[in-house]
Amino acid sequence: MVAFFLLWSALLIVLFMLMAAPLPERLRAFGLVAAVMTVWLLWALYGVEFIADLKWPQKDNLVQTAIDPSKVTGASGVPSDPPTARLGQVGDLFGGINALFAALAFAGVGIAAFQQWKSTRIAFKQSIEATFFSTLELHHRIADGLRFDRVGIFPDEQNDINHLCRLAGSSLQPPAPPVSGRQVFPEIIRAISYKSHGHGHDVDRYQKLIENYWVLQNEHNYVLGHYFRNLYQILKLINDDETLDEPSRQKYASVLRAQLSSDELALVMVNCAGKTVDDGEFRALIVRYRLLEHIPLKKEGSDYLYTGQKGYVVLANDVSIRQYLVGPVVPPSARFYQGAFGTNPVFQFNTNPHT
């Protein structure tokens, strides 16, 4: 009896160790099946008889031992078989708990369904991860394939240079060749910010920048249109997938944010200002996922200057910046305002977007 209990306990310990051990799934499944079959085999060989001996122990019958056992009959006239009778009583005992085993089987089905649901959820997460990195790779290919002809689209700077050369009596300078790849971003910033560097009150530097960008957006959309559409779809993919929780969404957004250069972030900010491209859907995603957190800005008077170029470029003013500072209300003591700029230090002491 003691040996039986020790063996039973050892098998249970092995069973729990198999469930908790960091083993491959196939090996763990094989071990569990083997352990369960071993338990059932031990039960069939020793368990039933052990219960019978425990509940109905055999008693010596002095009368029967003095008589020929073959002639001793039971109440029904059939020769008595004490071991078989006791095992039958054990069967009757366990027949009453079939409902319990049925309930356990139902619980097992429920656990299996739950595990299947978890596996499906993991598969969906792996699918969204694969899709995300595929679109991110496409984003890099699009950026590398960009091309921009500054002189052909914005000829004012070249015309002014030629005019000064004529006045000075010197030879004209050849126009700058088109640029491609990621060099397009700083070149576009230089082009749309031309003649927006004045400091007089008659010059609205931000408005001039936006007007120049409208020319690029409306008349030459082929330059950056597909780039921003793909960027929007990446953010929308992160935002709309129901299998992702908020920390996972923020994690993917931070990976995307790390892929963008300062010049790209500056153009994203200009592209999503007002109703340049849509009714604010793109900008709402930028605010939610703090895509402009690492853009280098400097506050000068009522203007916010981008410091990523040689010289400063006005990207916003006190009025236009508010559209990027919408988000959860923060207490007055908060050090940073959590808008599209996240923890950008330029907004360290400007926690209220309405001031």
N, C-alpha and C positions, 0 to 999 in steps of 0.2 A: 504493500500500500504506500509506504513512504517513498519507495523508488518510483512508483507511478506518479505521485504528486511532484517529485523533483523533476522527472522527465517532462511532465506537463508544463511546469513553471519555466523550464529551460526553453521549451519550444515557444512559449509566449514571449519570453525575452528576445529570442532570435527574431520572432515576427515583428516586434516593435522596433528592433534595431534595423531590420530591413526597410521598414517604412521611413525611418528617420535618416538613414545613411545616405550620403551623397553619391549614390551609385547611378550608372546609366539606367535609363528608363526600362530598357529591355531586360537587363539583369535584375533589376528590382522587381519587375513583374513576374519573372520566372521564379525568383526566390519566394515571393508571396504565394504563388500558386503551389509551389512545392511544400511550403510550410502548412498551408491550409489542408492539402491532401494528406500530409503526415498526421496532422491532428485528427482528421476524420478516420484515418486508418487505425490509429491508436484507440480511438473511441470505439470503433467496431470490434476490435480484438479484446480490449480490456475494460473499456469504460462501462459498458452495459452490465457486464458481470460484476464489476466493482460496485455499481449502484445496487444491484440485486443483493450482493453479500452485505452491503451496508444497511439496507432497509429490511430485508427478509433473510436473516442469517439462518443457516441450516441447523436443525436440532436432531440430536441422536434419538432414534425411535427404538427403544429396547425391544418392543414387540416385533417390529419388522425385521430386526436383525436376527431374531430367533426363528423366523419363518422364511420359507423360500421366497425371495424377492419377486420371482416371476409370477407368484400366485397372489400377490398383494394388488388389489384393484382400488381404484378411486371410486367416488360416488357415482360416476357414470358407467362403471363397469369396465373402464379401460385401464390397463395397467398404469400405475402412477409413474410419473417421470419428474421428480422434484426439481432438478436443474432447469428443465424446460418450462415448468410451471412458473418458477421464479422469474425467469427471463420474460415470460409473457406478461407478468404483472408489471415488470419494468416498462414494457412496451405500452401497456395501458396507462401508466403514469405519464409517459412522454406524449401519448396521444392527446392529452388534454392541453398541451401547450403548443399545438400546431399554429394557433392564432398568433402566438408570440413570434414564432419563426417566420410566419407570413408577414408580420409587421416589420421584422428585421430585414426581410427580403425587399419589402417596399422601400424601407429606408435606404437600402443599398442601391436600389434603382434611382432614388432621389440624389444620392451622393454621386452616382455615375453621371447623372444629368448635369449636376453642378460642375463636375470636373470637365465635362464636355463644353459647357458654357465658358468656363475659364480658358480652355484651350482655343475655343473660337475667338474669344476676345484677344488673346495673345496673337493669334493669327492675323486679326484685323490690325492690331498695333504694328506688327511686322510689315503688313501691307502698306500702311500709311507711311511708315519710315522709309520703305523702299521708294514709294512715290515721291516723298519729300526730297530725298537725295537725288532722284532722277531729275526733278524739276530744278533743283539747285545746280546740277551739272549743266542742264540746258541754259540756265541763267548765265553761267560763265561762258558758254559757247556764244550766246547772243552778244554779250559784252565784248568778247574778242572779235566779233564780226562787224562791229559798228564802224561807220565811216562818216566823216563830216568835212564838208568843204566850206570853211568859214568865209572865204572871200566871195564864193558864189552865192551864199545865202545872206551874209551880212557884209556888204561891200563898203560900208561907210568908213571904217578904219583905213582900208587900203586907199580909198579915194582921198581921204584927208592927208594921208602920207604923200600921195602923188601930188596933191595940191601944194603942200609945203616944199616938195622937191622942185616944182616949177618956179615957185617964188624965189627959191634959193638958187635957181639956175643949175641945179645938179641933176644927174641922171635919175630916172625913175627906178624905184626898187621893185624887183620882181615879186609877184604875189606869193604868199605863203602856200605851199602845197596842201592838199587835203590830208587829214590825219585819220588813223584807224585804230581799232582796239580801244583799250581803256584810256588812251590819250585823248579820246573824243571828249571825255567829261570835263577836264580842265579847259579845253579849247572852247567848248560851248559856254562855260561860265565866263570866260574872257570875252566872248562875242556878245552875249546878252547884257553884260555889265558895261559895255563901252558907252561912254558919255553919261554914265550914271555915277561918276566919281566926284561931281561938283559939290561944293559945300555951301552954295548960296541958297537963299530962301526960295528962289525961283526954280530950283531944281528939286523935284521929288524923285530921289534916287531909287527908291523902292518901286514906284509906279513905272519908271522908265525900264527897270529890269523886267517887270511883269509884261509890259507891252512888247518888249523884244522877245520874250519867251513865247508869247501868244503867236508871234509870227512863225517861230519855229514849230509850235504845236499845230497850228491850223493850216499852214501852207507847206510845211515840210515834215509832216508827221512820220514819214518813213525813217527819219533819223533815229528817234528815240521811242516811237510809239510801241513797237513790239517789245522793247526792253521793259517799259513800265507795265505793259499788259501782263507779261510773264511774272514780274515781281508782285503784281496785285494778285495773281492766281496762286502764288505760293502762300501769301498771307491768308488768302481766302481758304485754301486747303487746310491750313493750320486751324483757322477759326471755326470752320464748319464741321469738322470731323467729330462725331459724337463719341467716339471711343477714346478720345483724349481728354484727360482732366486738365485743369488750369495749369498746374506745374509743368505738365508735359508740353502744353502749348507755349508757355513762356520759354521752355528749354529749346524748342525748335526755333522760336523767334530769335532767341539770342544767337543760335548758330547762324541764322540768316543775317542778322545784324553784323556779325563778325566778318561776313564776306564782302561788305560794302565799304568802299573807300570814302574818305571825307568828301571828295568831289561828287561822288554818287549820292551821298546823303544830302549835300547842298542842292542838287538838282531834284531829288525826291521832294524836298521841302518846297521848292519853287513850283514843281509840277502839280502838287496837291493843294496849292493855295487857292482859296476862293472856290470858284466853279470852273477852274481851268480845264479839268478833264471829266469831272462828274459832279454829282450833288453832295459830295463829301464822304462817300463810302470808302474810298481808298484812304482818305485822311483819317477816318475813324479807326481803321485797322492800324495805321501808323501810331496813333495816340495810344491805343490799347496795348500794343506790344513795344512801346517806347523805342521806336526804330531810330529816332534822332538823338539818342542818348550821347553818342560820342562825336557829334558834329562840333568842330571848334568855332565858338562864337565869342563875340565881344560886344558889350553894351556901350554905345556912344550916343549920348543924348537920348533921342527917341528911336534910334535905329539899332538894329542888331546886325553886326558885321561878321561876315564869314572870313576867317583868318587863314584859310587853307591855300589861298592864292597869294601871289606877289602883290602886295597892296591889299586893301580891304574891299569886300564886295557886300553891299547891303542886301540881305536876304529877307528882312522883315522889319517892321516898325512896331511901336507899342500897340497899334490897333490890330494889325494882321497877325501878330504873334499869339493873340488870344485863341485863335482857332486851333492851335496846337497845345493849348494848356487847358483843355477840357478833360475832365476825368473825375475820379472820386474826390469829394470834398476833404480837404486836409485841415487839421487844427492849426491855429495861428502860430503855434510853437514849432511846427514841423520845419526841419532844416531844408528839405528839398521838396519841391512840388512834383508829384508823379504825373506828368503829362507825357507828351511825345518825347520830351527831352530827359525823362527819367531823373537821374542824379547828376545831370550836367551842372557843373559848378556856377555857370553864369546865372542860374536861377536860384542860387543858394539863399539869397535874401529877398527873393521875389516869389513868395509862396502863394500869393493871391493873384490870379491872372487878370483881375478886374481893377488892379491898381496900376 
